[in-house]
Amino acid sequence: MRRARATIFTLRRSLCCHFTIISYLCGSMRDIILLIFALCATIVARADGHGFNLIVVGDPQPQTEEQLSRLEQDIIPKIGQIVEHYKTTGYPTAILLTGDVVWDTMAFLPRVKSAFEELGVEVYAVIGNHDHNRAIEHNESLAEREFKETFGTKQQSFTMGDTRFILADNILFDTYSEYSIGISDTELEWITSEIEQCPDNQRIAICMHAPASDLRTGKPLSYAKPLIRSSRRHKLHFITGHCHRHNTVEINRHTIEHSVAQVNGNLWFAPLCADGTPQGVLCIEERDGEWRWHHQTLDTKRYMPLVVYKEGEVDGHEEEIVVKVIGWDKRWRIEWVENNENRGTMKQIKIVDPSYLRYVNEEADYNDVIMQRLRRSARPAKHYFRCRRTTENSQISIIATDRFGREYRVDL
């Protein structure tokens, strides 16, 4: 906020220095004065209004020096472009890492944190199963020592805008291969205490590594039910990772879970996640108490959630146009227009991502273990839609409207 006000002061001083020139050009000193005060008032309103920008980074998870270098030299600089854009809004900006900050490589933790901090905003992280020292067994406190030395206590809370963020641990670690998803009694008591201190009108965001719900059915997992009950007087959002797929799940009328896809694609071995989500981050923006969000692909500055496959490009749908909607949830509306005639909503289908399959079958060249992992990850997802032309070579437009009323269009 101090930086925003300093910018306003500099703007006012600059405008005053050029006052004589502007007056000469416009011919009306009164009009110039009104223009200056209107411009300054607009900037003050934007900077002082409640809100924030949160960039959620799913499971960075570098395992090798080569992967860490790609994170430092390619992925984080691209996230930095998003940070720089958000800095111009006048709202506070922060980065949240959804756990699995590293892939069992404890020595990488300080480097990952330092690389993100160089972007010049606050960086928060929750602990994932791969952030525990796999050499330690039956001693959770010791296994998470390196993570806590890097990021501080696992239990953190902070406020941005009108939202209270609670960073929690839902990995019950015993050994590397034997861990479960849940929270301890101590963790539950602490989270409940944090929620009880929040005013009834304050939104709560509980950030953890593993999901709070069954992402296929939307039903909360047993450990999450007490958290939902404790938050019944609030709008509640869970922000999680772990699954390496994008999912927005409405658990009930006041509870939403955001499961964030892996930022680097599928475990560094594919340029997109197995559900077709491209390398990117979840951007959550709060403006005057209201949230909106979208998946921001790293290789494009312009947000465009539609990927269109023409006839013949998708196995099993050779005679149809298929559209992938990145970041889709049940509140979206996907329509198509043919020769300027609205044909209504497109038919939803559940398929394995065509781009992911093409990469695995035609481009990937790894050892058998990795190739088996890539193929095993290829499971059908629901963010695909199809339509079929009624006349050959007709003009087609795909129009997608998200839950916030934002409209996206592709013309074929």
Buried (B, 14 or more C-beta within 10 A) or exposed (E): EEEBBEBBEEBBEEBEEEEEEBBEEEEEEEEBEEBBEEBBEEBBEBBBBBBBBBBBBBBBBBBEEEBBEBBBEEBBBBBBEBBEBBBEBBBBBBBBBBBBBBBBBBEBBEBBBEBBEEBEBBBBBBBBBBBBBBEBBEEBEEBBBBBBEBBEEBBBBEEBBBBBBBBBBBBBBBEBEEBEBBBEEEBBEBBBEBBEEBEEEBBBBBBBBBBBBEBEEBBBBEBBEBBBEBBEBBBBBBBBBBBBBBBBBBBEEBBBBBBBBBBBBBBBBBBBBBBBBBBBBBBBBBBEBBBBBBBBBBEEEEBEBBBBBEEEBBEEBEEBBBBBBBBBBEEBEBBBBBEEEEBEEBBEBEBBBBBBBEBBEEEBEEEEEBBEBBEEBBEEBBBBBBBEBEEEEEEBBBBBBBBEEEEBEBEE
